[in-house]
Amino acid sequence: MPSLPKVAGVNDGEPPEQDIKDKQDKIREMMKHAWDNYRQYSFGHNELKPVSKKEHSSSVFGHSQLGATIVDSLDTLYIMGLHKEFKDGQEWIEQNLDFDVDAKVSVFEANIRFIGGLLSAYYLSGQEIFKLKAVQLADRLLPAFNTPTGIPWSMVNLTSGEGGTHWSSNSVLAEFGTLHIEFVHLTNLTGNPVYYQKVMHIRKLLAKMNRPNGLYPNYLNPHTGSWGLHHTSAGCLGDSFYEYLLKAWLVSDKTDTEARKTYDDAIEAIERHLIRKSDGGLTFIGEWKNGYLQKNMGHLTCFAGGMFALGANGSPDDKAEHYLRLGAEIARTCHESYDRTASKLGPEVFRFGGGLEATPMDRQSHYVLRPEAIETYWYMWRLTHDPKYRRWGWEAAQAIEKHCRVSGGFSGVEDVTSLRPTHDDVQQSFFLSETLKYLYLLFSSDDLMPLESWVFNTEAHPLPVLRQGAVTLAGSQPAQR
């Protein structure tokens, strides 16, 4: 495999090239620390408890030994040039990854982490085993769509095909709405139309439904096809539905104009009803619940800054600059949520009002190694090359290194307002898949995973743009390293 390129281009006010390279090398070292400890203490299990130095099981994976961290990490290892580590992960998958387990798993998590991770590893490396495993898992998820409406269950047993929900009797917008780009790729690779048909049915059903104030509620009953509570969020429960409308258009080489129109309509409603400016001048995205706007914003919602900016290209001429500016405003707000804590880590939920702005909500001051603010910094950097986004990303990396690094890996913390926070003892698989990947790319040149060629799923797994709808063969569009 060819070596990584030097970081190209230094902007005014930006550190010299060697300093950028040193930062990139530091992020790679953090990835190796996280991986090596997972490899030593929990290899093959889903996640690591880095303080206890033992395996961690999670209900989203059905308490099964499916190697979630391995699958989630493969493309990050590949992009960073950690070839031995990538090979170790590939060998485990070849010898041990078996989806014939009698357990219910989250359809959403299985798709974004496993199918997305396996497909990305396939496109980057050309190794057939990854495509084979992705198709095997997808076929075990298909029974989840056997509902009266075709809206999939939230959970499905990988052996029996029995479905169920984990939110009362409802499926969740962000879960059934975050399947499209992976399933389109599955049809593209296999020639089997069933995957594409399943996700297009979801889109067609939603297009027929009434949407209060143009907003999509977060809950939908898969039996009746009726909305549940009129609760709308661009963060938890809603977030990646909107992201995938935009990315369905992007992955189609901008030919899926229906997806683009649906995205444009959705974000217009979000801007009208959910986005406000605080007394202190910070733009935030609230949640619409029970007829009024809740003036708090979750860390998950911080992805939206990058989404707005990414979608600016393709917006009407009079809107493009507006959405790029809106992305920058959301990035600033999320940076403030980090900067206003003692640890310089962002809380799970932060509030606005009563003289308190971008400060942690009560009992929501934890940080679980989330990537969303850094994700937005990366998109904003790629689209504007404003050096403050690299500066903000490095501040976050330093805070993670200082407060989250332990001898056995990286752990989330219980309270970002403390200078000596307690660790939660979980190294989330998305830390390796998303947080460290976005940090690494933030200090890389634009020709490493260029946005013109790759679309990142909501777990940061890059999938190639399908040029003119043609089949993209593995290895035909390798990462520019």
Order of alpha helices (4+ residues) and beta strands (2+ residues): alpha-beta-beta-alpha-alpha-beta-alpha-alpha-beta-beta-beta-alpha-alpha-alpha-beta-beta-alpha-alpha-beta-beta-beta-beta-beta-alpha-alpha-beta-beta-alpha-alpha-beta-beta-alpha-beta-beta
